[in-house]
Amino acid sequence: MKNWIKENLVLVIGLALPVLLIVLFFAATVIPKMYSTPPQYEVLFSVQDYGYQNKPDYTIDFNVKNQQLMVKAKKTDGKDSYYNSKKLMAYDAKNEVMREITIDASQLSDSAEILLAETKNMTIDTAMVAPDGYVMENQRYGNNGLVGGLFGGGGHNSGYRLKKGSVGYKINTLQNNYYYDQLHFIGWVVNNDIVKR
């Protein structure tokens, strides 16, 4: 056996190296998460939803005032062939749960800035860094790996994640019609008086 390994050393290295690299990359991504504290705060953001069939009655903008989420609505005039509307999203990385916060359109009025009933119990911090040290960042990286990079394989990932040091939590897309390249950070939910069910 020893003689065979010596005679075929290049072959043995060629077979063992990819396996070793997979183990190292796995350890580099999984182990930091095992020994770190996950994000403690939900992150609020909006995404563009291009509605070609269901045209919204209002286009909306989100703004935080005195740690409360405010919404300013503008009535659509019906002339455009399509409208882009914003969806309000919340991501809980601790439990890896994404949810859309549905806005009751009956609350909206043209050009008036209002406090949403759905978010009135939330205290929102607009700092780029959450109180627990996580940040939301746009990730654009290649997943070629060493072998893929040498031989032209692999691909590219893009999207957003919550990151602190070497630990990252990817924010997965929910539907294809949400354009996550047009994600707009709103803030961190540092307090929510409503108990989640």
KEKOL-452944 format. One line per field, with one value per atom (N, C-alpha, C): residue number from 0; residue in three letters; atom name; x, z, y. Coordinates in steps of 0.1 Angstrom, whole numbers. Layout:
N
num [NUM; ...]
residuo [Ala; ...]
atomo [CA; ...]
c1 [X; ...]
c3 [Z; ...]
c2 [Y; ...]
! end
This chain:
197
num [0; 0; 0; 1; 1; 1; 2; 2; 2; 3; 3; 3; 4; 4; 4; 5; 5; 5; 6; 6; 6; 7; 7; 7; 8; 8; 8; 9; 9; 9; 10; 10; 10; 11; 11; 11; 12; 12; 12; 13; 13; 13; 14; 14; 14; 15; 15; 15; 16; 16; 16; 17; 17; 17; 18; 18; 18; 19; 19; 19; 20; 20; 20; 21; 21; 21; 22; 22; 22; 23; 23; 23; 24; 24; 24; 25; 25; 25; 26; 26; 26; 27; 27; 27; 28; 28; 28; 29; 29; 29; 30; 30; 30; 31; 31; 31; 32; 32; 32; 33; 33; 33; 34; 34; 34; 35; 35; 35; 36; 36; 36; 37; 37; 37; 38; 38; 38; 39; 39; 39; 40; 40; 40; 41; 41; 41; 42; 42; 42; 43; 43; 43; 44; 44; 44; 45; 45; 45; 46; 46; 46; 47; 47; 47; 48; 48; 48; 49; 49; 49; 50; 50; 50; 51; 51; 51; 52; 52; 52; 53; 53; 53; 54; 54; 54; 55; 55; 55; 56; 56; 56; 57; 57; 57; 58; 58; 58; 59; 59; 59; 60; 60; 60; 61; 61; 61; 62; 62; 62; 63; 63; 63; 64; 64; 64; 65; 65; 65; 66; 66; 66; 67; 67; 67; 68; 68; 68; 69; 69; 69; 70; 70; 70; 71; 71; 71; 72; 72; 72; 73; 73; 73; 74; 74; 74; 75; 75; 75; 76; 76; 76; 77; 77; 77; 78; 78; 78; 79; 79; 79; 80; 80; 80; 81; 81; 81; 82; 82; 82; 83; 83; 83; 84; 84; 84; 85; 85; 85; 86; 86; 86; 87; 87; 87; 88; 88; 88; 89; 89; 89; 90; 90; 90; 91; 91; 91; 92; 92; 92; 93; 93; 93; 94; 94; 94; 95; 95; 95; 96; 96; 96; 97; 97; 97; 98; 98; 98; 99; 99; 99; 100; 100; 100; 101; 101; 101; 102; 102; 102; 103; 103; 103; 104; 104; 104; 105; 105; 105; 106; 106; 106; 107; 107; 107; 108; 108; 108; 109; 109; 109; 110; 110; 110; 111; 111; 111; 112; 112; 112; 113; 113; 113; 114; 114; 114; 115; 115; 115; 116; 116; 116; 117; 117; 117; 118; 118; 118; 119; 119; 119; 120; 120; 120; 121; 121; 121; 122; 122; 122; 123; 123; 123; 124; 124; 124; 125; 125; 125; 126; 126; 126; 127; 127; 127; 128; 128; 128; 129; 129; 129; 130; 130; 130; 131; 131; 131; 132; 132; 132; 133; 133; 133; 134; 134; 134; 135; 135; 135; 136; 136; 136; 137; 137; 137; 138; 138; 138; 139; 139; 139; 140; 140; 140; 141; 141; 141; 142; 142; 142; 143; 143; 143; 144; 144; 144; 145; 145; 145; 146; 146; 146; 147; 147; 147; 148; 148; 148; 149; 149; 149; 150; 150; 150; 151; 151; 151; 152; 152; 152; 153; 153; 153; 154; 154; 154; 155; 155; 155; 156; 156; 156; 157; 157; 157; 158; 158; 158; 159; 159; 159; 160; 160; 160; 161; 161; 161; 162; 162; 162; 163; 163; 163; 164; 164; 164; 165; 165; 165; 166; 166; 166; 167; 167; 167; 168; 168; 168; 169; 169; 169; 170; 170; 170; 171; 171; 171; 172; 172; 172; 173; 173; 173; 174; 174; 174; 175; 175; 175; 176; 176; 176; 177; 177; 177; 178; 178; 178; 179; 179; 179; 180; 180; 180; 181; 181; 181; 182; 182; 182; 183; 183; 183; 184; 184; 184; 185; 185; 185; 186; 186; 186; 187; 187; 187; 188; 188; 188; 189; 189; 189; 190; 190; 190; 191; 191; 191; 192; 192; 192; 193; 193; 193; 194; 194; 194; 195; 195; 195; 196; 196; 196]
residuo [Met; Met; Met; Lys; Lys; Lys; Asn; Asn; Asn; Trp; Trp; Trp; Ile; Ile; Ile; Lys; Lys; Lys; Glu; Glu; Glu; Asn; Asn; Asn; Leu; Leu; Leu; Val; Val; Val; Leu; Leu; Leu; Val; Val; Val; Ile; Ile; Ile; Gly; Gly; Gly; Leu; Leu; Leu; Ala; Ala; Ala; Leu; Leu; Leu; Pro; Pro; Pro; Val; Val; Val; Leu; Leu; Leu; Leu; Leu; Leu; Ile; Ile; Ile; Val; Val; Val; Leu; Leu; Leu; Phe; Phe; Phe; Phe; Phe; Phe; Ala; Ala; Ala; Ala; Ala; Ala; Thr; Thr; Thr; Val; Val; Val; Ile; Ile; Ile; Pro; Pro; Pro; Lys; Lys; Lys; Met; Met; Met; Tyr; Tyr; Tyr; Ser; Ser; Ser; Thr; Thr; Thr; Pro; Pro; Pro; Pro; Pro; Pro; Gln; Gln; Gln; Tyr; Tyr; Tyr; Glu; Glu; Glu; Val; Val; Val; Leu; Leu; Leu; Phe; Phe; Phe; Ser; Ser; Ser; Val; Val; Val; Gln; Gln; Gln; Asp; Asp; Asp; Tyr; Tyr; Tyr; Gly; Gly; Gly; Tyr; Tyr; Tyr; Gln; Gln; Gln; Asn; Asn; Asn; Lys; Lys; Lys; Pro; Pro; Pro; Asp; Asp; Asp; Tyr; Tyr; Tyr; Thr; Thr; Thr; Ile; Ile; Ile; Asp; Asp; Asp; Phe; Phe; Phe; Asn; Asn; Asn; Val; Val; Val; Lys; Lys; Lys; Asn; Asn; Asn; Gln; Gln; Gln; Gln; Gln; Gln; Leu; Leu; Leu; Met; Met; Met; Val; Val; Val; Lys; Lys; Lys; Ala; Ala; Ala; Lys; Lys; Lys; Lys; Lys; Lys; Thr; Thr; Thr; Asp; Asp; Asp; Gly; Gly; Gly; Lys; Lys; Lys; Asp; Asp; Asp; Ser; Ser; Ser; Tyr; Tyr; Tyr; Tyr; Tyr; Tyr; Asn; Asn; Asn; Ser; Ser; Ser; Lys; Lys; Lys; Lys; Lys; Lys; Leu; Leu; Leu; Met; Met; Met; Ala; Ala; Ala; Tyr; Tyr; Tyr; Asp; Asp; Asp; Ala; Ala; Ala; Lys; Lys; Lys; Asn; Asn; Asn; Glu; Glu; Glu; Val; Val; Val; Met; Met; Met; Arg; Arg; Arg; Glu; Glu; Glu; Ile; Ile; Ile; Thr; Thr; Thr; Ile; Ile; Ile; Asp; Asp; Asp; Ala; Ala; Ala; Ser; Ser; Ser; Gln; Gln; Gln; Leu; Leu; Leu; Ser; Ser; Ser; Asp; Asp; Asp; Ser; Ser; Ser; Ala; Ala; Ala; Glu; Glu; Glu; Ile; Ile; Ile; Leu; Leu; Leu; Leu; Leu; Leu; Ala; Ala; Ala; Glu; Glu; Glu; Thr; Thr; Thr; Lys; Lys; Lys; Asn; Asn; Asn; Met; Met; Met; Thr; Thr; Thr; Ile; Ile; Ile; Asp; Asp; Asp; Thr; Thr; Thr; Ala; Ala; Ala; Met; Met; Met; Val; Val; Val; Ala; Ala; Ala; Pro; Pro; Pro; Asp; Asp; Asp; Gly; Gly; Gly; Tyr; Tyr; Tyr; Val; Val; Val; Met; Met; Met; Glu; Glu; Glu; Asn; Asn; Asn; Gln; Gln; Gln; Arg; Arg; Arg; Tyr; Tyr; Tyr; Gly; Gly; Gly; Asn; Asn; Asn; Asn; Asn; Asn; Gly; Gly; Gly; Leu; Leu; Leu; Val; Val; Val; Gly; Gly; Gly; Gly; Gly; Gly; Leu; Leu; Leu; Phe; Phe; Phe; Gly; Gly; Gly; Gly; Gly; Gly; Gly; Gly; Gly; Gly; Gly; Gly; His; His; His; Asn; Asn; Asn; Ser; Ser; Ser; Gly; Gly; Gly; Tyr; Tyr; Tyr; Arg; Arg; Arg; Leu; Leu; Leu; Lys; Lys; Lys; Lys; Lys; Lys; Gly; Gly; Gly; Ser; Ser; Ser; Val; Val; Val; Gly; Gly; Gly; Tyr; Tyr; Tyr; Lys; Lys; Lys; Ile; Ile; Ile; Asn; Asn; Asn; Thr; Thr; Thr; Leu; Leu; Leu; Gln; Gln; Gln; Asn; Asn; Asn; Asn; Asn; Asn; Tyr; Tyr; Tyr; Tyr; Tyr; Tyr; Tyr; Tyr; Tyr; Asp; Asp; Asp; Gln; Gln; Gln; Leu; Leu; Leu; His; His; His; Phe; Phe; Phe; Ile; Ile; Ile; Gly; Gly; Gly; Trp; Trp; Trp; Val; Val; Val; Val; Val; Val; Asn; Asn; Asn; Asn; Asn; Asn; Asp; Asp; Asp; Ile; Ile; Ile; Val; Val; Val; Lys; Lys; Lys; Arg; Arg; Arg]
atomo [N; CA; C; N; CA; C; N; CA; C; N; CA; C; N; CA; C; N; CA; C; N; CA; C; N; CA; C; N; CA; C; N; CA; C; N; CA; C; N; CA; C; N; CA; C; N; CA; C; N; CA; C; N; CA; C; N; CA; C; N; CA; C; N; CA; C; N; CA; C; N; CA; C; N; CA; C; N; CA; C; N; CA; C; N; CA; C; N; CA; C; N; CA; C; N; CA; C; N; CA; C; N; CA; C; N; CA; C; N; CA; C; N; CA; C; N; CA; C; N; CA; C; N; CA; C; N; CA; C; N; CA; C; N; CA; C; N; CA; C; N; CA; C; N; CA; C; N; CA; C; N; CA; C; N; CA; C; N; CA; C; N; CA; C; N; CA; C; N; CA; C; N; CA; C; N; CA; C; N; CA; C; N; CA; C; N; CA; C; N; CA; C; N; CA; C; N; CA; C; N; CA; C; N; CA; C; N; CA; C; N; CA; C; N; CA; C; N; CA; C; N; CA; C; N; CA; C; N; CA; C; N; CA; C; N; CA; C; N; CA; C; N; CA; C; N; CA; C; N; CA; C; N; CA; C; N; CA; C; N; CA; C; N; CA; C; N; CA; C; N; CA; C; N; CA; C; N; CA; C; N; CA; C; N; CA; C; N; CA; C; N; CA; C; N; CA; C; N; CA; C; N; CA; C; N; CA; C; N; CA; C; N; CA; C; N; CA; C; N; CA; C; N; CA; C; N; CA; C; N; CA; C; N; CA; C; N; CA; C; N; CA; C; N; CA; C; N; CA; C; N; CA; C; N; CA; C; N; CA; C; N; CA; C; N; CA; C; N; CA; C; N; CA; C; N; CA; C; N; CA; C; N; CA; C; N; CA; C; N; CA; C; N; CA; C; N; CA; C; N; CA; C; N; CA; C; N; CA; C; N; CA; C; N; CA; C; N; CA; C; N; CA; C; N; CA; C; N; CA; C; N; CA; C; N; CA; C; N; CA; C; N; CA; C; N; CA; C; N; CA; C; N; CA; C; N; CA; C; N; CA; C; N; CA; C; N; CA; C; N; CA; C; N; CA; C; N; CA; C; N; CA; C; N; CA; C; N; CA; C; N; CA; C; N; CA; C; N; CA; C; N; CA; C; N; CA; C; N; CA; C; N; CA; C; N; CA; C; N; CA; C; N; CA; C; N; CA; C; N; CA; C; N; CA; C; N; CA; C; N; CA; C; N; CA; C; N; CA; C; N; CA; C; N; CA; C; N; CA; C; N; CA; C; N; CA; C; N; CA; C; N; CA; C; N; CA; C; N; CA; C; N; CA; C; N; CA; C; N; CA; C; N; CA; C; N; CA; C; N; CA; C; N; CA; C; N; CA; C; N; CA; C; N; CA; C; N; CA; C; N; CA; C; N; CA; C; N; CA; C; N; CA; C; N; CA; C; N; CA; C; N; CA; C; N; CA; C; N; CA; C; N; CA; C; N; CA; C; N; CA; C; N; CA; C; N; CA; C; N; CA; C; N; CA; C; N; CA; C; N; CA; C; N; CA; C; N; CA; C]
c1 [8; 0; 9; 19; 28; 35; 39; 45; 36; 23; 13; 11; 10; 8; 20; 32; 44; 44; 41; 41; 30; 19; 7; 4; 15; 14; 6; 8; 1; -14; -17; -31; -38; -31; -36; -39; -29; -31; -42; -43; -54; -68; -69; -82; -85; -74; -76; -78; -72; -73; -87; -95; -109; -117; -115; -122; -118; -105; -100; -105; -105; -110; -125; -133; -147; -149; -141; -142; -138; -127; -122; -133; -139; -149; -161; -165; -177; -174; -162; -158; -158; -153; -152; -165; -176; -189; -198; -197; -206; -201; -188; -183; -185; -182; -184; -199; -209; -223; -226; -219; -222; -217; -207; -201; -204; -214; -217; -232; -235; -249; -256; -268; -275; -280; -284; -290; -302; -303; -313; -325; -323; -333; -338; -351; -357; -352; -350; -346; -358; -362; -372; -366; -372; -368; -379; -378; -388; -382; -390; -386; -396; -391; -399; -407; -420; -428; -435; -431; -436; -449; -461; -474; -479; -478; -483; -498; -503; -517; -525; -520; -527; -521; -527; -521; -526; -517; -521; -528; -536; -543; -534; -523; -514; -499; -490; -476; -472; -463; -460; -445; -442; -428; -428; -417; -415; -405; -408; -399; -400; -389; -389; -388; -398; -397; -400; -391; -392; -394; -386; -385; -398; -406; -419; -419; -425; -425; -437; -434; -444; -445; -457; -459; -466; -460; -466; -471; -484; -490; -494; -493; -497; -506; -518; -528; -523; -524; -520; -531; -526; -535; -541; -536; -541; -536; -527; -522; -510; -502; -490; -495; -487; -490; -487; -479; -477; -472; -472; -468; -458; -449; -440; -445; -447; -452; -441; -441; -431; -438; -432; -436; -428; -434; -427; -424; -412; -407; -400; -400; -393; -386; -373; -365; -360; -364; -359; -349; -336; -325; -323; -327; -325; -333; -345; -353; -354; -346; -345; -359; -367; -381; -382; -387; -390; -406; -410; -425; -427; -439; -443; -453; -452; -461; -471; -483; -493; -499; -500; -505; -520; -528; -543; -544; -548; -549; -560; -569; -580; -574; -562; -556; -550; -547; -539; -548; -542; -548; -538; -543; -534; -525; -512; -502; -501; -508; -508; -498; -490; -480; -487; -488; -495; -486; -490; -484; -492; -486; -493; -498; -510; -515; -506; -501; -494; -480; -475; -462; -461; -473; -473; -467; -467; -461; -446; -440; -426; -417; -406; -396; -385; -382; -373; -360; -349; -336; -331; -328; -323; -308; -301; -286; -282; -272; -267; -263; -258; -253; -264; -268; -278; -272; -280; -274; -265; -268; -260; -248; -246; -234; -235; -247; -249; -252; -248; -251; -258; -266; -271; -262; -258; -249; -253; -250; -253; -241; -243; -232; -232; -220; -217; -204; -205; -193; -194; -182; -182; -182; -188; -188; -180; -170; -162; -154; -149; -139; -126; -116; -103; -103; -109; -109; -117; -129; -138; -131; -124; -117; -106; -99; -88; -94; -106; -111; -123; -126; -137; -151; -152; -166; -172; -183; -189; -198; -202; -211; -210; -220; -219; -232; -231; -243; -244; -256; -259; -271; -272; -283; -279; -287; -284; -282; -274; -273; -270; -273; -269; -255; -246; -232; -226; -218; -211; -198; -187; -174; -175; -172; -172; -185; -195; -208; -218; -225; -235; -248; -259; -272; -278; -280; -285; -300; -304; -318; -323; -331; -336; -347; -348; -359; -371; -383; -396; -402; -402; -409; -400; -401; -393; -396; -409; -412; -408; -401; -395; -381; -377; -364; -355; -348; -340; -328; -324; -313; -318; -331; -337; -343; -336; -340; -336; -344; -341; -342; -331; -330; -339; -347; -355; -349; -347; -342; -344; -339; -340; -351; -359; -370; -364; -361; -354; -364; -377; -387; -400; -408; -421; -430; -440; -449; -459; -460; -469; -461; -467; -461; -463; -452; -454; -460; -469; -475; -469]
c3 [0; 0; 0; 8; 9; -4; -11; -24; -34; -33; -43; -41; -28; -26; -31; -29; -33; -49; -55; -70; -76; -68; -73; -65; -60; -51; -57; -70; -76; -77; -80; -81; -67; -57; -43; -39; -42; -38; -46; -59; -68; -63; -57; -52; -38; -30; -16; -15; -23; -22; -23; -33; -33; -21; -16; -4; 8; 9; 20; 19; 7; 5; 9; 5; 9; 24; 31; 45; 51; 46; 51; 49; 37; 34; 43; 45; 53; 68; 73; 86; 88; 77; 78; 78; 73; 72; 84; 88; 98; 112; 115; 128; 134; 127; 133; 137; 130; 134; 146; 148; 160; 172; 172; 184; 185; 177; 177; 181; 185; 189; 176; 172; 160; 162; 151; 153; 162; 171; 181; 176; 165; 161; 147; 145; 132; 124; 111; 102; 93; 92; 83; 70; 59; 46; 37; 26; 15; 3; -5; -18; -29; -41; -52; -57; -60; -66; -78; -90; -102; -106; -104; -106; -120; -129; -143; -144; -135; -136; -125; -112; -101; -98; -104; -102; -88; -80; -67; -68; -58; -57; -53; -45; -40; -42; -44; -43; -29; -23; -9; -7; 3; 7; 22; 27; 42; 47; 60; 66; 81; 89; 103; 110; 119; 127; 141; 150; 164; 167; 160; 161; 157; 149; 144; 129; 123; 109; 104; 95; 89; 74; 68; 54; 48; 36; 28; 15; 13; 1; -9; -22; -33; -42; -45; -53; -67; -73; -87; -96; -108; -117; -128; -128; -138; -152; -155; -168; -172; -162; -165; -169; -177; -181; -169; -160; -148; -137; -125; -114; -106; -99; -90; -76; -68; -54; -45; -33; -23; -14; -11; -1; 12; 23; 36; 41; 43; 47; 61; 68; 81; 80; 84; 84; 99; 104; 117; 115; 116; 113; 124; 136; 147; 145; 139; 135; 120; 113; 98; 92; 96; 91; 84; 72; 64; 64; 65; 64; 58; 51; 45; 55; 58; 66; 57; 57; 48; 53; 43; 47; 43; 52; 50; 42; 29; 20; 25; 33; 38; 48; 53; 62; 54; 41; 33; 28; 28; 21; 13; 3; -7; 0; -1; 3; 18; 26; 41; 46; 56; 62; 75; 75; 87; 93; 106; 113; 110; 106; 103; 115; 115; 126; 127; 116; 117; 123; 124; 130; 141; 146; 156; 170; 172; 185; 183; 172; 170; 173; 179; 181; 171; 162; 151; 153; 152; 152; 138; 132; 118; 117; 127; 126; 117; 109; 100; 107; 119; 127; 138; 139; 149; 163; 174; 187; 191; 184; 186; 177; 169; 160; 146; 142; 129; 119; 107; 96; 85; 77; 65; 54; 46; 35; 22; 11; -2; -5; -7; -10; -25; -30; -44; -44; -47; -46; -55; -59; -67; -59; -63; -55; -63; -70; -78; -69; -58; -51; -58; -52; -57; -70; -70; -82; -93; -90; -100; -106; -97; -102; -112; -110; -119; -132; -132; -144; -150; -144; -150; -146; -136; -132; -121; -116; -105; -110; -102; -105; -96; -96; -88; -80; -67; -59; -57; -55; -51; -42; -34; -25; -13; -2; 10; 21; 31; 43; 55; 67; 79; 83; 86; 88; 100; 107; 119; 119; 116; 116; 104; 107; 97; 96; 104; 104; 95; 87; 78; 77; 77; 75; 62; 52; 39; 40; 34; 34; 21; 22; 10; 3; -10; -17; -15; -15; -14; -27; -36; -49; -59; -71; -82; -87; -84; -88; -79; -68; -59; -64; -66; -71; -59; -54; -42; -44; -57; -59; -55; -54; -51; -37; -28; -14; -7; 1; 9; 23; 30; 45; 52; 61; 69; 83; 90; 104; 111; 123; 132; 142; 144; 153; 167; 175; 188; 199; 196; 206; 199; 203; 197; 208; 211; 222; 220; 207; 203; 205; 212; 214; 201; 195; 183; 186; 177; 179; 169]
c2 [-12; 0; 13; 12; 24; 26; 16; 17; 22; 18; 23; 38; 42; 56; 64; 59; 66; 67; 56; 56; 65; 67; 74; 87; 93; 104; 116; 119; 130; 126; 114; 110; 111; 106; 107; 121; 130; 144; 150; 147; 152; 148; 136; 131; 137; 138; 143; 158; 166; 180; 186; 181; 187; 183; 171; 167; 176; 178; 186; 201; 206; 220; 221; 211; 211; 211; 202; 202; 215; 222; 234; 245; 246; 256; 254; 242; 238; 243; 240; 244; 259; 266; 280; 287; 281; 287; 283; 270; 265; 267; 265; 266; 280; 291; 304; 306; 301; 302; 294; 283; 275; 281; 290; 296; 311; 315; 330; 331; 343; 346; 351; 345; 350; 364; 370; 384; 384; 393; 394; 403; 410; 420; 417; 419; 418; 430; 428; 439; 442; 455; 459; 465; 462; 467; 467; 474; 474; 468; 462; 457; 462; 463; 467; 455; 457; 447; 453; 448; 454; 447; 454; 448; 451; 442; 444; 441; 433; 429; 436; 436; 442; 456; 466; 479; 485; 489; 494; 508; 510; 523; 534; 530; 540; 535; 545; 542; 547; 540; 544; 546; 554; 556; 554; 548; 546; 555; 560; 569; 566; 568; 566; 579; 582; 594; 591; 596; 593; 578; 570; 556; 549; 555; 549; 549; 539; 538; 546; 555; 564; 560; 562; 559; 571; 574; 585; 579; 581; 575; 585; 581; 589; 581; 587; 580; 579; 567; 565; 570; 575; 582; 573; 560; 551; 553; 562; 564; 555; 551; 543; 529; 522; 508; 499; 502; 494; 503; 498; 505; 497; 503; 496; 500; 490; 492; 487; 492; 487; 478; 467; 457; 459; 459; 460; 446; 443; 430; 431; 420; 418; 405; 405; 392; 390; 379; 374; 364; 368; 359; 348; 352; 343; 330; 331; 320; 317; 325; 324; 324; 334; 336; 350; 349; 361; 363; 375; 377; 391; 391; 404; 410; 423; 430; 436; 431; 435; 448; 458; 471; 472; 476; 478; 491; 489; 501; 511; 507; 516; 526; 524; 534; 545; 543; 553; 564; 576; 587; 595; 601; 608; 619; 617; 627; 629; 621; 622; 612; 616; 607; 601; 588; 582; 571; 568; 557; 545; 534; 522; 515; 509; 501; 489; 483; 471; 472; 484; 486; 496; 500; 511; 506; 493; 488; 486; 489; 486; 499; 497; 507; 504; 514; 511; 520; 513; 520; 520; 532; 533; 533; 530; 530; 518; 520; 510; 497; 499; 487; 485; 473; 469; 469; 471; 471; 459; 447; 435; 434; 444; 445; 440; 435; 430; 442; 440; 450; 443; 450; 444; 449; 439; 442; 435; 442; 436; 427; 414; 405; 402; 404; 400; 393; 380; 372; 360; 355; 343; 331; 320; 308; 297; 302; 292; 283; 287; 279; 279; 273; 273; 265; 253; 244; 251; 256; 262; 274; 282; 294; 290; 279; 275; 270; 263; 257; 264; 276; 284; 279; 272; 267; 277; 272; 280; 291; 300; 310; 322; 331; 342; 343; 348; 350; 365; 369; 383; 383; 393; 394; 401; 400; 407; 396; 400; 392; 401; 395; 401; 396; 405; 400; 407; 398; 403; 395; 401; 394; 384; 371; 361; 354; 358; 351; 359; 352; 358; 350; 357; 351; 356; 348; 352; 355; 366; 370; 364; 353; 346; 353; 353; 359; 350; 357; 350; 346; 356; 354; 360; 355; 360; 374; 379; 392; 403; 400; 409; 412; 424; 428; 431; 421; 423; 432; 434; 444; 458; 460; 473; 472; 465; 464; 477; 483; 495; 492; 494; 492; 503; 498; 508; 509; 498; 498; 485; 485; 473; 475; 464; 464; 461; 471; 470; 467; 469; 466; 464; 453; 451; 447; 455; 452; 441; 437; 426; 413; 404; 391; 383; 377; 370; 356; 352; 339; 329]
! end
